[in-house]
């Protein structure tokens, strides 16, 4: 089975490993991929996700059984539409539905239209407008840049002064570029957060194991928000909460999506805040999460290649899951998330071999001559698998200790802090 994965980070490497494990004789190509994937897949590291002409030529030449689009950017750019129009089997929503992630304002307006529980909000495009609307909200204040901002577009501000500083950075200093042309000021939602992901053909859905992410940089949920410092799965929730998520969020989401003519064959990722047994949607993502994927895929026993090929045709199979737990601890470069250091020599990477209970995920690594070096903010993911949550965390942390670089940073409370 020939499979093309578009993307280059930890999520995509996790899919490489899942295909190798579940899909016999899988011939896996990744564009662009990274140096850490090259022993397991054919990578086109000299190409860009923006090079849609080459991607189209590659698909025509290789006639892949399925193309899986990992990150959000090519979905927002419409790559799934272009490949589908050429007759290729693609897992990833249309450009229209990619706006659920590509535009926070589109997503909020979608939720209001579908009567999905979410925090009240107001659209703003200047510091002055923020100051005008702030009286309608209570602290802490939440400011969300409208566009894609690589996980750096959400600001939680304890005071009005912090809010105004965030607004000035977005609207005046243009620190987020076009992602910050507009923003949403939003009422802070108390509670605890979970990640709920499901595959869908736009009408039906199959739920994935629930993962819990840890966004803040430091232990105890302190420090700046990041793309994610670690996850574990499956999170067990009450039957009442599960039913509320299905009835109040998933079903109205698909009811709204199914009204349109645009294709949705892929993943819906719900960031949900929970208070009691009541869900409130923080955000939609239209792809698998990173690092949620790293702790979800080890729990799947189904032939993933066949499952996704059928999904690309609009058909949904059931997913067979094992009874394990999986945890992922993200190992980051110093300076992450704002200014991560690249080029730092990594020790112990090649000697940390995969086992049934441990494996490393390559996110931001590069091989220069014979030396592995850091090449991103989130460098590696240490994944542990066990029969209990505690065992999976023990495996992940013992693996994390096997690799080193100057200033390496990882949280030591994954799985113990909400």
N, C-alpha and C positions, 0 to 999 in steps of 0.2 A: 504494500500500500504506500503510495507516494503522498507525502504531506508537506505543505509549505506553511511555516509559521512566520508571520510578519512581526518584528519586534526585536529587542536586543537586551532586555533586562532579566531580572530574576523571575518574573512571571513566565517569560518565554522559556527560560531554562527549565523551570519546573514542568512545563508542558513537554519539553524534549524528554525528560526523565519519565514522565507518565506514559508517553507514547511508547518508549522503549520497554517499559514494564508491562503494559497492557495490550499492545498491538503487535502481534508477531510479524517479524520481517518488515517492520516499518522503515521506510526510506525517508528520513527527515531532513528537510532543507530549512534554513532559517535566514531571513534577510532583515537587517544585516547580521543579527546574532552578535556574539562576542567571543573573544579568545577562549574563554572558559568552557564554551559549548563545543569546540571544534573536534574533540575526541568522540563526541556522540552524534554529531550532525554536520552536514555540509553547510558552512556558513558563507555568506556573501558580505564580509565585513567591510569591503571597500565600496559598498553601495549604500544608498540612502533611502529611507522610507518616502522621501519626497520624489524619488525618481520613479514616478508611476509608469512611464513608458517602458523602463527596464522590467518592472514588476509584471506588466502585461506581457512582454515578450517572454519572460521566464515561465509564466503560466501557460502560454501557448506552446512553448517548446517542450515542457515537461508533462503537460496534461495531468496536473495533480488531482488526486481523488478528493482532496479537500484543502481549502486554504483557510487557515485560522488567523484572524487579525487580533493581535494581543493588545496593543496600546490604543489610547483614545484618539491620538492625533490623526492617524490615517482614516479612522472612521469619520471624524469631523470633516476631514478633507474630501470624503466621498469615494475612497478607494473601493469600498465594498460594492457600491453601485456600478463603478466602471468595470470591475471584474465580473459581476453578475451579468451585465449587459453583453459581455463577451462569451457568456455561457459557462463560466466557471462556478464550481460549488464553493460557496463562501460562508463562513460562520462569522457574523458581525452584522449589526443593524445598518440600515440605510443612513445616508447623510442626514436626512430629515430627522430621524429618531435619535441620531447621535447628538442632536441639540439638547437632549435631556441631560447630558453631561457637559456638552460644549457651552451651554448658556444656563447659568444659575437662574436667570430671570425666566427663561423659557420653561425650566423645570418647575419653578414655583407657580407660574401661571397654569401649567398643566395640572399640577396637584389641586389647585383651587377649582379648576374646571371639573376634575374628576372627583371632587369632594374627598380627597385623601388628607388625613390629619397631618398638619405641618404648622410650623410657627408663622405668626403674622409677619409681614414684611412690607418694605417700601422700596421703590426703585430710586436710585440716586446717581447723579453723574458729576457732582461737585461737592466741595467742602461746605459751601453755603447751603446746599440742599440737605446734606447730612445734619447740619445745625438746625435746619427747619424741622426735620422729622424726628430728631432725637427725643423731643418731649413726649412722643407717643410710645416710647419704649423705656424699659427699666434696666438698670445694670445687672449683670455684665452685658455689654452690647456686642452684637455680632455683625461684622461687616464682611460680605462675601463678594469678591470680584466676579464679574459676570462670566468671563471667559476662562479658558484653560490656563492654569498657572502652576502646573507641575506640583500640586499639593501645597502651594505657598500662598493661595489666594484667600484664605479664611483667617480673619483676625478676631480674637475674643478679647474684648477690652473692658477692664474693670471700671474705668472712669470715662467721663466725657472727653477729658484731655487726651487719653490714649486713643479714643475713637477718632478725634480730630487729627491726631498725628498719623494714624493709619490712613485716613481719608486723604490727607495731604500727600502721603507717599504714593497713593494710587493715582490720584487725579492731577496733582501738581508736578511731583517728581517723576511720575510715569514709571515707577519701579517695576510694574508688571506689564508694561507696554500696552498692546491692544486688548489684552485680557482685562484691563482695568478701565476701559472707556466708560463702562457703567458698572454699578454694583447694587447689591441688595443689603439694606440694613434690616436686621432680623431680630426678633425677640429671642433671647437665650432660652434654650430648652433644658430644664434640669433632668437629671436621671442618669442612666448608664447606657453605654452605646454597644450595639452589636452590628455585625455585618451579615446580611441575609442575601444570598445569591441564588439565582435560579436560571436554568436554561429555558428558553421559550421560542416557539415558532410564531409568536404574535397572538396566539389564541390560547394555547395550552401551556403548561409549565411543569418542570421537574425541579424540585428543590435540591440544593446542594447542602452538605453539612454546614451548620452555622459556625462561623468563625468569630473570634473576638480579637480586635486589633488594639494596639497600644500606640497612639499617635504621638504623644509628647516625647521629647528628646530624652528626658531624664526620669529616673525612678519616681514613683509616687505621682505620676501624671503631671510633672512639672516641666517647665521650659517651653520652647516654641513647638508648634505643630510641625510634624514632618510627614513624609509620605507613608510612614509606618515603621515602627521600631521592633515589631514582633507580633506574632499571632499564635493562637492555638485553636484546635477544633477536635471534635464537635462540642459546641456549647449546648448544654441541655436546658431547654426553657419549658415553662409550664404549658400545659395544653391550652389554657385560656389565652395566654400570650400568643402562642402559635396560631390559634384560630383567629385572633384579632388581627394579626399580621396578614393572614390569608384573606380574610373577609373585608378588612378595612383598607388594605394597601394593595396586595397583589391582584385581587380580582378586579377592583376598579381601574388599576393600571392597565391590565390587559383589555378590559372592556373599552377603554379610551383608545388604546393602540389599535385594536381590531376595527375601529370605525373608519380608519384611514386606508388609503391605497398603498402606502409606503411599507416596505418589507422590514420586518423585525425577526431575524433568525440569529439568535446569539444569546448573550448573557444580560440579565438585569442584575445590578448590584445595588442593593438598598442599604444606605447608611441610616440606621434607625436608633433614635433615642427612646429609651423605655422608662416610663414612670408608672410604678405599680405593674399592671398588666396591659397598659395602654401604650401603643406605638405612636411615635411622631417621626415623620420622615425628614431627615436632615438633608439628604442629597440622593440623587440617582447617579450611578455610573453605568456605562453601557458596555462594560468589558469586565473581565475578571480582575480582582483586586491584587495589588502587590504590596504587602506580602501575604495576603489571605490565601492566594492560590497555592503558596508553598505548603500550607498546612491543610488544605482541602484535598488536593489531588492524591496524596498518599492514601487517602481513605476510599478511593474509587477502585473497584475491581472490574468493572465493565470494560470491554474493548473500546477504548476512548476514540480511536480513529474511526471505527464503524459508527459509533454513536454520533460523532460530529458530522460525518458524511451524510448520515440520514437527516440530521438537523438542517444541514445546508439545503436539503431537498424539501424542507418544511415538515418533516416527520419527527416525532419524539418517541424514543424508547425509554424504558425505565432504567435507572442507574442502580447497579448492584454495589453496595458499600460493604466494607469490612467493619469489624468491631473495634478497630484500633483508635488511638488518639495520635495527633501529630502537632508538633510545635515548631515554630520558626523564630530564631533569634537573629535580628539584623545586626551585622557588624559594620560600623560606619567609620568613615574617615574623619579626622579632626577637622573642625570647621563646618561640618554638616549641621543644618541644611543650607545655610547662607553662602558659605565659601569653602566647600570641601577641598582638601588638599589632594592633588593627583601626583602620581609618580613615586609614591612611597613604597619601598621594597616590602614585599610580603614574605614572611617565613612560614613554612609548614603547610603551604597550600597543597603541593603535590603529594605530600606524605599522608594527608588526611583522606584516606580512601573511603569510597562508598561501602556501606554495609547494609544489611536489611533494616537496621534501626537508626542509621545515621547517613546523611549525605549533605554536601555543600552545594549551594546554589550560587552561581556566578552572576552577579548583578553589574558591578562596576570594576572589572579587572582587565588587565592588559598584560601581554607578554612582550617584553622588550629584550631582544636577544634571548638569553636564557633565564631572565629574571622576571617573576611575576610582580606587578606593581598595581597600586590603587589607580582606578580610572573613573571614579564617580563618588558620590556621597555615600550611598548604600553600596558597599563593596561586595559583601558575601552574605548569604543567609545560611545559618546553621540549623538544619532540620533534624529533629528527632522523632522517632516513631516508637510507640509503646502500647502496652495493653491498658495502661491508665494514663491519665493526664500527667500525673507526677513523673511516671517513667519516661514519657515523651519529653518532658522538660529536662529531666536529668540527662537524657541522651543528647539533647540539643546543646545544653550548656557544656557538657564534657567535650563535644565537638568544637564548640566556640573557643575553648581554651587551647586548642591545638594549633591555631593560626595567630600570627602576631604581625603588627606593623607599628611604627611610631605613632602614638596618639590614638590607637584603636579605641573605639567607644561602642559599648553596647549596654543596654539596660539589663539589670540583674533581677528584675521583678516581673518578667513576662509570665502571665498566667496566674499571678497573685494580686494584681492591682487592676481595678476597674476604671 
